[in-house]
Amino acid sequence: MNSGNTIGSFWGNDKMTGYAGDDLISGDFGADIFKSSSGIDRIVHGSALTSADGSKDTIDCGAGNDEAWINTADGDTTVSDCEIVHIDLENPFP
């Protein structure tokens, strides 16, 4: 694992972008846009669960072997470059 960053937000509609390295990118309430960079990144909606917050999140995994956790009740979407997508499962990084 390459040294990476933890990037997160809580309230509002946020746009979060990862850096080189193995990042953990986490959002919560609001319609968030996630964009990872190179590295083995993990992108998570929600601080404890991928529970519905009524807002659609968009995830673009980018380069690397990336993993995303999404909630389909909100219409969360990923683009085709996410290698592993967990649907409606608990966030493993509370």
PASEBA-1860 file (N, C-alpha, C; in nm, 3 decimals):
! residues 94
1> MNSGNTIG> 0.083/-0.117/0.000/0.000/0.000/0.000/0.088/0.124/0.000 ~ 0.061/0.216/-0.094/0.135/0.341/-0.101/0.076/0.441/-0.003 ~ 0.161/0.522/0.055/0.113/0.625/0.146/0.007/0.709/0.078 ~ -0.105/0.726/0.143/-0.215/0.800/0.083/-0.276/0.898/0.180 ~ -0.392/0.947/0.146/-0.461/1.049/0.223/-0.599/1.001/0.264 ~ -0.651/1.060/0.371/-0.791/1.042/0.408/-0.860/1.174/0.378 ~ -0.959/1.169/0.291/-1.029/1.289/0.245/-1.176/1.269/0.279 ~ -1.237/1.366/0.345/-1.375/1.347/0.383/-1.454/1.476/0.393
9> SFWGNDKM> -1.585/1.459/0.395/-1.677/1.571/0.413/-1.795/1.523/0.494 ~ -1.878/1.616/0.536/-1.994/1.575/0.614/-2.122/1.634/0.554 ~ -2.151/1.761/0.574/-2.275/1.822/0.525/-2.254/1.890/0.391 ~ -2.358/1.893/0.310/-2.356/1.970/0.186/-2.317/1.888/0.065 ~ -2.328/1.951/-0.050/-2.292/1.889/-0.177/-2.145/1.917/-0.201 ~ -2.063/1.814/-0.191/-1.918/1.831/-0.197/-1.858/1.762/-0.317 ~ -1.744/1.814/-0.363/-1.665/1.750/-0.468/-1.530/1.718/-0.406 ~ -1.498/1.588/-0.402/-1.373/1.544/-0.341/-1.287/1.473/-0.444
17> TGYAGDDL> -1.162/1.507/-0.447/-1.067/1.449/-0.542/-0.950/1.389/-0.467 ~ -0.916/1.264/-0.501/-0.803/1.197/-0.439/-0.671/1.242/-0.501 ~ -0.564/1.194/-0.443/-0.428/1.226/-0.485/-0.356/1.097/-0.525 ~ -0.231/1.109/-0.565/-0.150/0.990/-0.591/-0.135/0.916/-0.458 ~ -0.130/0.787/-0.461/-0.124/0.708/-0.340/-0.257/0.639/-0.316 ~ -0.265/0.564/-0.208/-0.383/0.484/-0.176/-0.473/0.563/-0.082 ~ -0.574/0.629/-0.136/-0.658/0.720/-0.060/-0.786/0.653/-0.009 ~ -0.837/0.706/0.102/-0.970/0.676/0.152/-1.049/0.806/0.138
25> ISGDFGAD> -1.153/0.803/0.054/-1.235/0.922/0.029/-1.374/0.892/0.081 ~ -1.424/0.977/0.171/-1.551/0.951/0.237/-1.639/1.075/0.238 ~ -1.765/1.057/0.203/-1.862/1.166/0.208/-1.979/1.125/0.295 ~ -2.069/1.219/0.318/-2.186/1.186/0.398/-2.307/1.256/0.340 ~ -2.374/1.341/0.413/-2.498/1.402/0.366/-2.475/1.497/0.250 ~ -2.561/1.490/0.149/-2.551/1.576/0.033/-2.521/1.497/-0.092 ~ -2.537/1.562/-0.206/-2.508/1.501/-0.336/-2.359/1.522/-0.364 ~ -2.280/1.422/-0.334/-2.135/1.434/-0.344/-2.083/1.378/-0.476
33> IFKSSSGI> -1.971/1.435/-0.520/-1.900/1.387/-0.638/-1.762/1.344/-0.592 ~ -1.728/1.218/-0.617/-1.600/1.161/-0.578/-1.517/1.133/-0.702 ~ -1.390/1.171/-0.702/-1.299/1.142/-0.813/-1.167/1.097/-0.753 ~ -1.130/0.972/-0.779/-1.001/0.926/-0.728/-0.894/0.944/-0.834 ~ -0.772/0.923/-0.794/-0.658/0.939/-0.884/-0.586/0.805/-0.892 ~ -0.456/0.807/-0.913/-0.380/0.682/-0.918/-0.372/0.622/-0.778 ~ -0.343/0.497/-0.771/-0.335/0.428/-0.643/-0.452/0.334/-0.625 ~ -0.451/0.264/-0.515/-0.559/0.172/-0.479/-0.648/0.248/-0.382
41> DRIVHGSA> -0.753/0.309/-0.435/-0.837/0.398/-0.356/-0.965/0.329/-0.310 ~ -1.017/0.375/-0.196/-1.143/0.328/-0.141/-1.234/0.450/-0.128 ~ -1.354/0.441/-0.185/-1.448/0.552/-0.185/-1.575/0.505/-0.116 ~ -1.616/0.580/-0.013/-1.726/0.537/0.072/-1.826/0.651/0.089 ~ -1.954/0.620/0.072/-2.058/0.715/0.109/-2.105/0.680/0.250 ~ -2.105/0.773/0.339/-2.158/0.751/0.473/-2.049/0.728/0.576 ~ -2.072/0.779/0.696/-1.973/0.766/0.801/-1.983/0.633/0.874 ~ -2.101/0.572/0.878/-2.115/0.444/0.946/-2.175/0.338/0.855
49> LTSADGSK> -2.270/0.376/0.771/-2.336/0.283/0.680/-2.349/0.350/0.545 ~ -2.377/0.272/0.444/-2.412/0.331/0.315/-2.562/0.357/0.317 ~ -2.609/0.419/0.425/-2.752/0.443/0.442/-2.799/0.558/0.355 ~ -2.927/0.556/0.323/-2.985/0.658/0.236/-2.982/0.795/0.303 ~ -2.942/0.897/0.228/-2.948/1.034/0.278/-3.033/1.121/0.186 ~ -3.096/1.059/0.085/-3.183/1.132/-0.005/-3.111/1.207/-0.115 ~ -2.981/1.188/-0.128/-2.902/1.259/-0.228/-2.821/1.161/-0.311 ~ -2.816/1.187/-0.441/-2.742/1.101/-0.533/-2.594/1.139/-0.535
57> DTIDCGAG> -2.509/1.040/-0.511/-2.364/1.058/-0.519/-2.313/0.999/-0.650 ~ -2.207/1.059/-0.702/-2.144/1.011/-0.826/-1.998/0.979/-0.797 ~ -1.955/0.861/-0.839/-1.819/0.814/-0.810/-1.747/0.783/-0.940 ~ -1.629/0.844/-0.956/-1.540/0.817/-1.068/-1.410/0.764/-1.008 ~ -1.384/0.635/-1.025/-1.271/0.572/-0.957/-1.135/0.605/-1.016 ~ -1.124/0.634/-1.143/-0.994/0.669/-1.200/-0.902/0.549/-1.213 ~ -0.772/0.579/-1.224/-0.670/0.476/-1.244/-0.647/0.399/-1.114 ~ -0.599/0.278/-1.126/-0.570/0.196/-1.009/-0.681/0.094/-0.985
65> NDEAWINT> -0.657/0.006/-0.890/-0.753/-0.098/-0.853/-0.839/-0.045/-0.739 ~ -0.950/0.021/-0.773/-1.028/0.095/-0.675/-1.153/0.021/-0.631 ~ -1.200/0.058/-0.511/-1.314/-0.007/-0.449/-1.411/0.102/-0.402 ~ -1.542/0.083/-0.429/-1.642/0.183/-0.392/-1.759/0.117/-0.320 ~ -1.816/0.190/-0.224/-1.936/0.149/-0.152/-2.045/0.248/-0.188 ~ -2.161/0.202/-0.241/-2.267/0.292/-0.284/-2.401/0.250/-0.227 ~ -2.497/0.343/-0.232/-2.634/0.318/-0.187/-2.727/0.336/-0.306 ~ -2.794/0.231/-0.348/-2.879/0.239/-0.465/-3.013/0.306/-0.437
73> ADGDTTVS> -3.056/0.312/-0.311/-3.183/0.378/-0.278/-3.179/0.526/-0.314 ~ -3.061/0.586/-0.308/-3.042/0.727/-0.344/-3.007/0.746/-0.491 ~ -2.986/0.636/-0.563/-2.946/0.647/-0.703/-2.797/0.670/-0.721 ~ -2.716/0.640/-0.618/-2.572/0.656/-0.632/-2.523/0.580/-0.754 ~ -2.428/0.637/-0.825/-2.376/0.574/-0.947/-2.224/0.574/-0.948 ~ -2.169/0.479/-1.022/-2.026/0.475/-1.048/-2.006/0.469/-1.198 ~ -1.892/0.517/-1.243/-1.857/0.498/-1.383/-1.789/0.362/-1.395 ~ -1.765/0.318/-1.515/-1.720/0.181/-1.538/-1.580/0.150/-1.489
81> DCEIVHID> -1.508/0.249/-1.437/-1.369/0.224/-1.398/-1.351/0.183/-1.252 ~ -1.458/0.155/-1.179/-1.448/0.103/-1.043/-1.435/-0.048/-1.051 ~ -1.324/-0.101/-1.005/-1.299/-0.245/-1.018/-1.389/-0.327/-0.925 ~ -1.413/-0.276/-0.803/-1.498/-0.346/-0.708/-1.603/-0.247/-0.658 ~ -1.732/-0.285/-0.667/-1.840/-0.200/-0.619/-1.925/-0.280/-0.520 ~ -1.936/-0.227/-0.397/-2.020/-0.287/-0.295/-2.151/-0.209/-0.293 ~ -2.261/-0.279/-0.303/-2.392/-0.213/-0.311/-2.468/-0.237/-0.181 ~ -2.509/-0.126/-0.118/-2.594/-0.129/0.002/-2.535/-0.214/0.114
89> LENPFP> -2.404/-0.204/0.136/-2.339/-0.277/0.243/-2.285/-0.178/0.346 ~ -2.257/-0.228/0.466/-2.201/-0.143/0.569/-2.064/-0.091/0.529 ~ -2.037/0.033/0.569/-1.907/0.096/0.549/-1.806/0.025/0.640 ~ -1.699/-0.030/0.586/-1.601/-0.099/0.669/-1.503/-0.005/0.737 ~ -1.515/0.125/0.714/-1.421/0.223/0.768/-1.493/0.329/0.851 ~ -1.566/0.292/0.957/-1.644/0.391/1.034/-1.555/0.491/1.104
END
